[in-house]
Amino acid sequence: MAAATIDVRRVDYGEPGDAQALVQLLDGYARDAAGGGQPLAAQVLQGLPAALQQRSQAFSVIAWAQQEGGAVPVGLVNCFEGFSTFACLPLVNVHDVVVAPGWRGQRIAQRMLALVETIARERGACKLTLEVLSGNTSAMALYLREGFAPYALDPAMGQAQFLQKKLLP
């Protein structure tokens, strides 16, 4: 992809262009092997921006490439505020990191994560957290380069493992 000016900004879930870009990018990620290889359900595509807007702990950032025909969404990060009981402070979980296939390798995720960190600091967060699939080596390299590290309290107890228990089909 040709060099373009990239603008990274916070998503306004109530703005139709932002809402459309959010679901477009997230659906592209869901269809990718790293996102599970399945498109998002119609009700998710229709309801996600409004559902996120209702959650004060949610925020997202989008990277827009400025091109001749206008701005094109090329990256997305969705985040949720949680709470660290050990620090008695908020934390921010980086839940989805998406860069459109034709735009990868241009440090767009790095720029989005920088804005996420700024927003997290404004919220008084003590740390950023995220999970990554072990086979996603390019994402892991990005996260390590950006200062993320495997989570352990005591090395003798090992590293934390991310587990899930599905409650809905």
MOBEL-V52628 format. One record per residue. N is the residue number from 1. RES is the residue in three letters. PHI is phi in whole degrees, 0 to 359 (NA if undefined). OMEGA is omega in whole degrees, -180 to 180 (none if undefined). BURIAL is b if it has 16 or more other C-alpha atoms within 10 Angstrom, else e. Layout:
n=N res=RES phi=PHI omega=OMEGA burial=BURIAL
n=N res=RES phi=PHI omega=OMEGA burial=BURIAL
This chain:
n=1 res=MET phi=NA omega=180 burial=e
n=2 res=ALA phi=295 omega=179 burial=e
n=3 res=ALA phi=299 omega=180 burial=e
n=4 res=ALA phi=221 omega=174 burial=e
n=5 res=THR phi=285 omega=-180 burial=e
n=6 res=ILE phi=251 omega=177 burial=b
n=7 res=ASP phi=247 omega=179 burial=b
n=8 res=VAL phi=251 omega=-179 burial=b
n=9 res=ARG phi=212 omega=179 burial=b
n=10 res=ARG phi=291 omega=180 burial=b
n=11 res=VAL phi=279 omega=169 burial=b
n=12 res=ASP phi=259 omega=-175 burial=b
n=13 res=TYR phi=300 omega=-179 burial=b
n=14 res=GLY phi=274 omega=180 burial=e
n=15 res=GLU phi=271 omega=-174 burial=e
n=16 res=PRO phi=305 omega=179 burial=e
n=17 res=GLY phi=295 omega=177 burial=e
n=18 res=ASP phi=295 omega=-179 burial=b
n=19 res=ALA phi=298 omega=180 burial=b
n=20 res=GLN phi=295 omega=180 burial=b
n=21 res=ALA phi=297 omega=180 burial=b
n=22 res=LEU phi=301 omega=-177 burial=b
n=23 res=VAL phi=289 omega=177 burial=b
n=24 res=GLN phi=297 omega=-180 burial=b
n=25 res=LEU phi=293 omega=-179 burial=b
n=26 res=LEU phi=293 omega=177 burial=b
n=27 res=ASP phi=295 omega=176 burial=b
n=28 res=GLY phi=299 omega=178 burial=b
n=29 res=TYR phi=295 omega=180 burial=b
n=30 res=ALA phi=299 omega=-180 burial=b
n=31 res=ARG phi=285 omega=179 burial=e
n=32 res=ASP phi=285 omega=179 burial=e
n=33 res=ALA phi=304 omega=-180 burial=e
n=34 res=ALA phi=293 omega=179 burial=e
n=35 res=GLY phi=257 omega=178 burial=b
n=36 res=GLY phi=108 omega=175 burial=e
n=37 res=GLY phi=76 omega=-179 burial=e
n=38 res=GLN phi=232 omega=177 burial=e
n=39 res=PRO phi=293 omega=175 burial=b
n=40 res=LEU phi=289 omega=177 burial=b
n=41 res=ALA phi=294 omega=-179 burial=e
n=42 res=ALA phi=304 omega=-179 burial=e
n=43 res=GLN phi=292 omega=176 burial=e
n=44 res=VAL phi=289 omega=179 burial=e
n=45 res=LEU phi=303 omega=-177 burial=b
n=46 res=GLN phi=281 omega=-170 burial=e
n=47 res=GLY phi=256 omega=-173 burial=e
n=48 res=LEU phi=299 omega=-179 burial=b
n=49 res=PRO phi=304 omega=-180 burial=b
n=50 res=ALA phi=293 omega=179 burial=e
n=51 res=ALA phi=295 omega=178 burial=e
n=52 res=LEU phi=293 omega=-180 burial=b
n=53 res=GLN phi=299 omega=-180 burial=e
n=54 res=GLN phi=283 omega=-176 burial=e
n=55 res=ARG phi=253 omega=-177 burial=e
n=56 res=SER phi=295 omega=180 burial=e
n=57 res=GLN phi=277 omega=-179 burial=e
n=58 res=ALA phi=264 omega=167 burial=b
n=59 res=PHE phi=207 omega=-179 burial=b
n=60 res=SER phi=222 omega=172 burial=b
n=61 res=VAL phi=231 omega=178 burial=b
n=62 res=ILE phi=234 omega=172 burial=b
n=63 res=ALA phi=262 omega=180 burial=b
n=64 res=TRP phi=244 omega=174 burial=b
n=65 res=ALA phi=267 omega=179 burial=b
n=66 res=GLN phi=275 omega=-180 burial=e
n=67 res=GLN phi=236 omega=-177 burial=e
n=68 res=GLU phi=305 omega=-179 burial=e
n=69 res=GLY phi=275 omega=-179 burial=e
n=70 res=GLY phi=127 omega=-177 burial=e
n=71 res=ALA phi=276 omega=179 burial=e
n=72 res=VAL phi=240 omega=178 burial=e
n=73 res=PRO phi=287 omega=-176 burial=b
n=74 res=VAL phi=233 omega=-180 burial=b
n=75 res=GLY phi=201 omega=-177 burial=b
n=76 res=LEU phi=212 omega=169 burial=b
n=77 res=VAL phi=228 omega=174 burial=b
n=78 res=ASN phi=256 omega=-177 burial=b
n=79 res=CYS phi=225 omega=177 burial=b
n=80 res=PHE phi=222 omega=177 burial=b
n=81 res=GLU phi=282 omega=173 burial=b
n=82 res=GLY phi=237 omega=-177 burial=b
n=83 res=PHE phi=215 omega=176 burial=e
n=84 res=SER phi=264 omega=178 burial=e
n=85 res=THR phi=290 omega=-180 burial=e
n=86 res=PHE phi=292 omega=179 burial=e
n=87 res=ALA phi=260 omega=-176 burial=e
n=88 res=CYS phi=56 omega=-179 burial=e
n=89 res=LEU phi=217 omega=174 burial=e
n=90 res=PRO phi=293 omega=169 burial=b
n=91 res=LEU phi=229 omega=177 burial=b
n=92 res=VAL phi=238 omega=176 burial=b
n=93 res=ASN phi=265 omega=174 burial=b
n=94 res=VAL phi=278 omega=-170 burial=b
n=95 res=HIS phi=269 omega=179 burial=e
n=96 res=ASP phi=227 omega=172 burial=b
n=97 res=VAL phi=234 omega=-175 burial=b
n=98 res=VAL phi=232 omega=167 burial=b
n=99 res=VAL phi=230 omega=-179 burial=b
n=100 res=ALA phi=303 omega=-174 burial=b
n=101 res=PRO phi=311 omega=-179 burial=e
n=102 res=GLY phi=289 omega=-175 burial=e
n=103 res=TRP phi=244 omega=-179 burial=b
n=104 res=ARG phi=291 omega=179 burial=e
n=105 res=GLY phi=83 omega=-179 burial=e
n=106 res=GLN phi=246 omega=178 burial=e
n=107 res=ARG phi=65 omega=178 burial=e
n=108 res=ILE phi=291 omega=178 burial=b
n=109 res=ALA phi=299 omega=178 burial=b
n=110 res=GLN phi=301 omega=-180 burial=e
n=111 res=ARG phi=292 omega=178 burial=b
n=112 res=MET phi=294 omega=179 burial=b
n=113 res=LEU phi=295 omega=177 burial=b
n=114 res=ALA phi=296 omega=178 burial=e
n=115 res=LEU phi=291 omega=176 burial=b
n=116 res=VAL phi=303 omega=180 burial=b
n=117 res=GLU phi=297 omega=178 burial=b
n=118 res=THR phi=300 omega=180 burial=e
n=119 res=ILE phi=296 omega=179 burial=b
n=120 res=ALA phi=299 omega=178 burial=b
n=121 res=ARG phi=296 omega=177 burial=b
n=122 res=GLU phi=299 omega=179 burial=e
n=123 res=ARG phi=278 omega=-179 burial=e
n=124 res=GLY phi=78 omega=-178 burial=e
n=125 res=ALA phi=292 omega=-180 burial=b
n=126 res=CYS phi=271 omega=180 burial=e
n=127 res=LYS phi=195 omega=170 burial=b
n=128 res=LEU phi=254 omega=175 burial=b
n=129 res=THR phi=234 omega=174 burial=b
n=130 res=LEU phi=197 omega=171 burial=b
n=131 res=GLU phi=237 omega=-180 burial=e
n=132 res=VAL phi=215 omega=177 burial=e
n=133 res=LEU phi=291 omega=-175 burial=e
n=134 res=SER phi=299 omega=179 burial=e
n=135 res=GLY phi=276 omega=-179 burial=e
n=136 res=ASN phi=270 omega=-173 burial=e
n=137 res=THR phi=294 omega=179 burial=e
n=138 res=SER phi=292 omega=177 burial=e
n=139 res=ALA phi=294 omega=179 burial=e
n=140 res=MET phi=300 omega=178 burial=b
n=141 res=ALA phi=299 omega=177 burial=e
n=142 res=LEU phi=300 omega=-176 burial=e
n=143 res=TYR phi=296 omega=178 burial=b
n=144 res=LEU phi=297 omega=179 burial=e
n=145 res=ARG phi=297 omega=-179 burial=e
n=146 res=GLU phi=271 omega=173 burial=e
n=147 res=GLY phi=100 omega=175 burial=e
n=148 res=PHE phi=285 omega=180 burial=e
n=149 res=ALA phi=213 omega=175 burial=e
n=150 res=PRO phi=305 omega=-174 burial=e
n=151 res=TYR phi=267 omega=174 burial=e
n=152 res=ALA phi=210 omega=174 burial=e
n=153 res=LEU phi=270 omega=179 burial=e
n=154 res=ASP phi=229 omega=-178 burial=e
n=155 res=PRO phi=308 omega=179 burial=e
n=156 res=ALA phi=293 omega=179 burial=e
n=157 res=MET phi=270 omega=178 burial=e
n=158 res=GLY phi=87 omega=-179 burial=e
n=159 res=GLN phi=271 omega=177 burial=e
n=160 res=ALA phi=295 omega=177 burial=e
n=161 res=GLN phi=244 omega=178 burial=e
n=162 res=PHE phi=269 omega=-179 burial=e
n=163 res=LEU phi=238 omega=174 burial=e
n=164 res=GLN phi=218 omega=173 burial=e
n=165 res=LYS phi=226 omega=-178 burial=e
n=166 res=LYS phi=288 omega=179 burial=e
n=167 res=LEU phi=254 omega=178 burial=e
n=168 res=LEU phi=234 omega=179 burial=e
n=169 res=PRO phi=296 omega=none burial=e
